[in-house]
């Protein structure tokens, strides 16, 4: 097996006043395929993982041995075979439900303006019409709180802060967290000018939630930053000039529906974000069987003490 090639190290541990040493494989030893192998013409073929397929399944079919699954992982620079590998539909649903449990509460102050309070933190409480819930997440630039309770709705609510103080907020929108916005994306714009993403794909650039909604990159700018490092609506610089942006004009303001119906066209939900990332993992490289023995020897030489 792969780990049988890793060097042995002595790991000390304490039992009472005595220190014992146990022999263990140094599985943290990082190995990579040589650039020569990676550059070899015809060394790899493109493969699309089937639903529920694991590295050992592919290794068994390609190399005739499921224990050669490490070749599949190493070929794709995958360190974590559980989270970096393509998840089946059922595993993906379970993962998303655990990661994005609860409910997302999007809020403003009582006058529909942006609010950021340094005393609002995880563990603060949200109260509305006799319903209480502890805040499990706070995302200032998304104007979002995450709570466990589904008891909240649009309208005035109270956030209990540290030291017994509180602030009044206005809940603008409430959603199950897996359907809530993860980030804003400029649909309809040229994807190729965006940053390079996973597997070398071009991604459509994400947009600052507190920037003014626009269909042109020339008008997309980072809002001014003041105390606490969070952008504050009302300060925006474009081509050396300063202008004012009301919260309802921003991507997150439109998403909340502060001035009219909620605008979802730029919003990428947590569910979509995770499933798209998972889909990128479906396409992998598989080392041609004729190179397998040479890679095994290569790795054995790298791991010699």
C-alpha positions in Angstrom: 0.0 0.0 0.0 0.9 3.7 -0.4 1.6 4.4 3.2 3.8 1.3 3.6 6.5 3.3 1.8 6.5 6.1 4.2 9.4 6.4 6.7 8.9 5.3 10.4 9.3 7.9 13.1 9.3 7.6 16.9 6.4 9.5 18.5 6.8 10.3 22.2 3.8 10.2 24.5 3.4 10.6 28.3 2.1 7.8 30.6 2.2 9.2 34.1 5.8 10.2 34.8 7.2 8.0 32.1 7.7 8.9 28.4 7.2 6.1 25.9 8.0 6.0 22.2 5.8 4.4 19.6 6.7 3.7 16.0 4.4 5.4 13.5 4.3 6.1 9.8 5.2 9.7 8.9 2.1 10.2 6.7 2.6 14.0 6.8 5.6 13.5 4.5 4.5 15.3 1.3 5.3 13.8 -2.0 4.5 14.9 -5.5 4.9 13.5 -9.0 7.9 14.7 -10.9 7.5 17.4 -13.5 8.9 15.0 -16.1 6.1 12.5 -15.5 3.5 15.3 -15.6 4.8 16.6 -18.9 5.0 13.3 -20.6 3.0 13.2 -23.7 0.0 10.8 -23.3 0.7 10.2 -19.6 -2.7 11.3 -18.5 -6.2 10.9 -19.8 -9.2 13.0 -18.9 -11.8 11.2 -16.8 -15.2 12.2 -15.5 -16.1 10.7 -12.1 -19.4 8.9 -12.0 -21.9 9.4 -9.1 -20.7 7.5 -6.1 -17.3 6.6 -7.6 -14.3 6.6 -5.3 -10.6 6.7 -6.1 -10.2 3.0 -5.2 -12.9 2.1 -7.8 -11.0 3.9 -10.5 -7.7 2.4 -9.4 -9.2 -1.1 -9.5 -10.5 -0.6 -13.0 -7.4 1.1 -14.4 -4.5 -0.5 -12.5 -6.2 -3.7 -11.4 -5.6 -2.9 -7.7 -7.9 -0.7 -5.5 -4.9 -0.1 -3.2 -3.4 2.0 -6.0 -6.0 4.7 -5.3 -3.2 7.0 -4.1 -2.0 7.2 -7.8 -5.3 8.7 -8.7 -5.1 11.2 -5.8 -1.5 12.1 -6.4 -2.2 12.7 -10.1 -4.7 15.4 -9.2 -2.8 16.9 -6.2 -5.7 15.8 -3.9 -4.6 15.8 -0.2 -8.0 15.3 1.4 -9.8 12.4 -0.3 -13.1 13.1 1.6 -13.6 16.8 0.9 -11.4 17.4 -2.2 -13.0 14.4 -4.1 -16.2 14.7 -6.1 -19.2 14.0 -3.8 -22.2 11.9 -4.8 -25.6 13.6 -5.0 -26.7 12.2 -1.6 -23.4 13.0 0.0 -23.5 16.5 -1.4 -27.0 17.1 0.0 -25.9 15.8 3.4 -22.8 18.0 3.4 -24.8 21.2 2.4 -27.5 20.6 5.0 -24.9 20.3 7.8 -22.7 23.2 6.6 -25.6 25.6 5.9 -28.1 24.7 8.6 -30.4 27.2 10.3 -31.9 30.4 8.8 -30.4 33.5 7.3 -31.8 36.8 8.5 -30.9 39.8 6.3 -31.3 43.1 8.1 -30.8 46.9 8.1 -31.3 49.5 10.7 -34.9 50.8 11.2 -34.4 53.3 8.4 -33.4 50.8 5.8 -29.7 51.8 6.1 -26.5 49.7 6.5 -25.6 48.9 10.1 -22.4 47.5 11.5 -22.0 47.2 15.3 -18.7 45.9 16.8 -20.7 44.6 19.8 -22.8 42.3 17.6 -21.1 39.0 17.5 -21.7 35.2 17.5 -23.6 34.5 20.7 -25.7 37.6 20.6 -29.4 37.1 20.7 -32.2 37.9 18.2 -35.7 38.6 19.6 -38.9 39.3 17.8 -42.4 39.1 19.1 -41.4 36.9 22.0 -39.3 34.5 19.9 -35.6 34.3 20.9 -32.6 32.7 19.1 -28.8 32.8 19.6 -26.9 34.2 16.6 -24.6 31.5 15.2 -23.0 33.6 12.4 -22.7 37.3 11.6 -21.6 38.5 8.1 -21.5 42.3 8.1 -20.9 42.9 4.3 -23.9 40.6 3.5 -26.0 42.3 6.3 -26.7 38.8 7.5 -27.3 36.9 10.8 -27.7 33.2 11.0 -30.0 31.7 13.6 -31.4 28.3 14.4 -35.0 29.2 14.8 -37.5 29.6 11.9 -39.7 32.0 14.0 -38.5 35.3 12.5 -40.1 37.3 9.8 -39.8 40.7 8.1 -40.3 43.6 10.5 -38.7 45.2 13.5 -36.6 43.0 15.9 -34.1 43.4 18.7 -30.5 42.3 18.9 -29.2 41.8 22.4 -25.5 42.9 22.7 -22.7 42.5 25.2 -23.1 44.3 28.5 -26.8 44.1 28.5 -27.4 46.7 25.7 -29.4 46.2 22.6 -30.1 47.7 19.1 -33.3 47.7 17.0 -33.0 46.3 13.5 -35.3 45.8 10.6 -35.5 42.3 9.2 -35.8 42.6 5.4 -35.7 38.9 4.3 -35.5 35.5 6.0 -34.4 32.3 4.1 -33.3 28.8 4.9 -29.5 29.2 4.9 -28.8 26.7 2.1 -30.9 28.8 -0.2 -29.4 32.2 0.9 -26.9 34.1 -1.1 -23.2 33.0 -0.8 -21.9 35.7 -3.1 -22.9 38.0 -6.1 -21.8 37.2 -9.6 -21.9 39.3 -12.7 -24.0 37.1 -15.0 -23.9 38.2 -18.6 -20.4 39.6 -18.4 -17.4 38.0 -20.1 -16.2 35.2 -17.8 -12.7 35.0 -19.3 -11.6 38.3 -17.7 -12.3 36.8 -14.3 -9.7 35.1 -12.1 -8.6 31.5 -12.8 -10.5 29.1 -10.6 -10.3 25.4 -9.7 -8.9 23.1 -12.4 -7.8 26.1 -14.5 -11.3 27.2 -15.4 -12.2 30.8 -15.8 -14.6 32.1 -13.3 -17.1 35.0 -13.5 -15.8 37.6 -11.0 -17.6 38.0 -7.7 -19.1 41.4 -6.8 -18.8 43.4 -3.7 -22.2 43.1 -1.9 -22.0 46.7 -0.9 -21.2 48.0 -4.4 -23.8 49.7 -6.6 -25.7 47.3 -8.9 -24.4 47.6 -12.4 -23.9 45.7 -15.6 -20.6 47.4 -16.4 -17.3 46.6 -14.7 -16.2 50.3 -15.1 -18.7 51.2 -12.4 -17.8 48.3 -10.0 -15.6 49.6 -7.3 -14.7 48.7 -3.7 -16.6 50.9 -1.3 -14.6 53.2 1.0 -13.3 51.4 4.2 -13.6 53.0 7.6 -13.2 51.8 11.2 -13.3 48.0 11.7 -12.3 47.2 8.1 -15.8 46.9 6.8 -17.1 48.9 3.8 -19.6 51.5 4.7 -22.4 52.5 2.2 -22.3 56.2 1.4 -18.6 56.3 0.4 -17.7 55.1 -3.1 -14.8 56.2 -5.4 -15.1 56.0 -9.2 -12.3 57.5 -11.4 -11.1 59.7 -8.6 -14.5 61.1 -7.7 -16.6 60.5 -4.6 -20.3 59.7 -4.8 -23.0 58.5 -2.5 -24.6 55.0 -2.6 -27.8 54.2 -0.7 -28.1 50.6 0.6 -31.1 49.9 -1.6 -28.9 50.6 -4.7 -26.3 47.9 -3.8 -26.3 44.2 -4.7 -27.2 43.2 -1.1 -29.8 46.0 -0.9 -31.5 44.8 -4.0 -31.4 41.2 -2.8 -33.1 42.2 0.4 -35.8 44.1 -1.6 -35.4 47.3 0.3 -36.9 49.4 -2.5 -39.2 47.1 -4.4 -39.1 43.3 -5.1 -36.1 41.3 -4.1 -33.5 41.1 -6.9 -32.0 37.6 -7.2 -30.4 37.8 -10.7 -26.8 38.3 -9.4 -27.1 36.1 -6.3 -25.4 32.7 -6.1 -27.0 30.6 -3.3 -25.0 28.5 -0.9 -26.5 25.4 -2.6 -25.5 26.5 -6.1 -22.0 27.6 -4.9 -21.3 24.2 -3.4 -22.8 22.1 -6.2 -20.8 24.1 -8.8 -17.6 23.6 -6.9 -18.4 20.0 -6.6 -19.0 19.7 -10.3 -15.6 21.1 -11.0 -14.1 18.2 -9.1 -15.8 15.7 -11.4 -13.2 16.1 -14.1 -9.9 14.6 -13.2 -6.7 13.3 -14.8 -5.9 9.5 -14.7 -2.4 8.3 -15.1 -2.0 5.8 -18.0 -1.3 2.3 -16.7 1.9 2.1 -18.5 3.3 4.8 -16.3 2.1 3.3 -13.0 5.2 1.2 -12.2 7.6 4.0 -12.9 5.6 6.4 -10.6 5.7 3.8 -7.8 9.5 3.5 -8.1 9.7 7.3 -8.2 7.7 7.6 -5.0 9.6 4.9 -3.2 12.9 6.7 -4.0 11.5 10.0 -2.7 10.5 8.3 0.6 13.7 6.6 1.3 15.3 7.8 4.5 
